[in-house]
Amino acid sequence: MTDEAAQPAPPRTMDSTIASLQDQIDQLTSTLEHHQRLFERLRAQGVLTAGEPDDERAP
């Protein structure tokens, strides 16, 4: 019986690499959007004032 974890991973194709990177980008974008909504709610509640912390990079 062979240990499947010890088997080498199959070589990745360019398409699978691109798909994996796109998935990571989508996850990061979703997280950033969630954090933006959270900051907006905190500002609306008066818990976070304008300029803290994400407005530092705003134009």
GUKELUM-350699 format. One record per residue (C-alpha): residue in three letters; residue number from 1; x, y, z. Coordinates in steps of 0.05 Angstrom, whole numbers, plus 32768, in hexadecimal, padded with zeros to 4 digits. Example, Ala and Ser with C-alpha at 12.3 -4.5 7.8 and 13.67 -1.06 7.14 Angstrom:
+--------+-----+------+------+------+
! residu ! num !   px !   py !   pz !
+--------+-----+------+------+------+
!    Ala !   1 ! 80F6 ! 7FA6 ! 809C !
!    Ser !   2 ! 8111 ! 7FEB ! 808F !
+--------+-----+------+------+------+
***
This chain:
+--------+-----+------+------+------+
! residu ! num !   px !   py !   pz !
+--------+-----+------+------+------+
!    Met !   1 ! 8000 ! 8000 ! 8000 !
!    Thr !   2 ! 801D ! 8043 ! 7FEB !
!    Asp !   3 ! 8017 ! 8083 ! 8013 !
!    Glu !   4 ! 7FF3 ! 80B4 ! 7FE5 !
!    Ala !   5 ! 8012 ! 80EF ! 8008 !
!    Ala !   6 ! 8057 ! 80D6 ! 7FF4 !
!    Gln !   7 ! 8044 ! 80D6 ! 7FAA !
!    Pro !   8 ! 8060 ! 8110 ! 7F82 !
!    Ala !   9 ! 802D ! 8144 ! 7F6D !
!    Pro !  10 ! 801C ! 8143 ! 7F23 !
!    Pro !  11 ! 803D ! 817A ! 7EFB !
!    Arg !  12 ! 8013 ! 81B9 ! 7EF7 !
!    Thr !  13 ! 7FFD ! 81D3 ! 7EB5 !
!    Met !  14 ! 7FFD ! 821D ! 7EA4 !
!    Asp !  15 ! 7FB1 ! 821D ! 7EA5 !
!    Ser !  16 ! 7FAE ! 81FD ! 7EEA !
!    Thr !  17 ! 7FE2 ! 822F ! 7F04 !
!    Ile !  18 ! 7FBB ! 8269 ! 7EE8 !
!    Ala !  19 ! 7F7A ! 824E ! 7F05 !
!    Ser !  20 ! 7F9A ! 8246 ! 7F49 !
!    Leu !  21 ! 7FB6 ! 828D ! 7F48 !
!    Gln !  22 ! 7F72 ! 82A8 ! 7F32 !
!    Asp !  23 ! 7F51 ! 8284 ! 7F6C !
!    Gln !  24 ! 7F83 ! 82A3 ! 7F9D !
!    Ile !  25 ! 7F76 ! 82E8 ! 7F7E !
!    Asp !  26 ! 7F2A ! 82DE ! 7F85 !
!    Gln !  27 ! 7F32 ! 82C9 ! 7FCE !
!    Leu !  28 ! 7F5D ! 8305 ! 7FDE !
!    Thr !  29 ! 7F2D ! 8334 ! 7FBA !
!    Ser !  30 ! 7EF3 ! 8317 ! 7FE2 !
!    Thr !  31 ! 7F18 ! 8320 ! 8023 !
!    Leu !  32 ! 7F2B ! 8368 ! 8012 !
!    Glu !  33 ! 7EE2 ! 8378 ! 8000 !
!    His !  34 ! 7ECB ! 835A ! 8041 !
!    His !  35 ! 7EFD ! 8384 ! 8068 !
!    Gln !  36 ! 7EE8 ! 83C3 ! 8043 !
!    Arg !  37 ! 7E9F ! 83B6 ! 8055 !
!    Leu !  38 ! 7EB4 ! 83AA ! 809D !
!    Phe !  39 ! 7EDA ! 83EC ! 80A0 !
!    Glu !  40 ! 7E9E ! 8411 ! 8082 !
!    Arg !  41 ! 7E70 ! 83F4 ! 80B7 !
!    Leu !  42 ! 7EA0 ! 8406 ! 80EE !
!    Arg !  43 ! 7EA4 ! 844D ! 80D4 !
!    Ala !  44 ! 7E58 ! 8451 ! 80CF !
!    Gln !  45 ! 7E53 ! 843B ! 8118 !
!    Gly !  46 ! 7E87 ! 846E ! 812D !
!    Val !  47 ! 7EB7 ! 8439 ! 8145 !
!    Leu !  48 ! 7EEA ! 8449 ! 8110 !
!    Thr !  49 ! 7EF8 ! 8490 ! 80FC !
!    Ala !  50 ! 7F0A ! 84A5 ! 80B5 !
!    Gly !  51 ! 7F53 ! 849B ! 80A6 !
!    Glu !  52 ! 7F59 ! 845C ! 80D0 !
!    Pro !  53 ! 7F79 ! 842E ! 80BA !
!    Asp !  54 ! 7F6B ! 8423 ! 8070 !
!    Asp !  55 ! 7F63 ! 846B ! 805A !
!    Glu !  56 ! 7FAE ! 8477 ! 8061 !
!    Arg !  57 ! 7FB9 ! 8462 ! 8019 !
!    Ala !  58 ! 7F7B ! 8485 ! 7FFD !
!    Pro !  59 ! 7F8A ! 84BA ! 7FC8 !
+--------+-----+------+------+------+
***
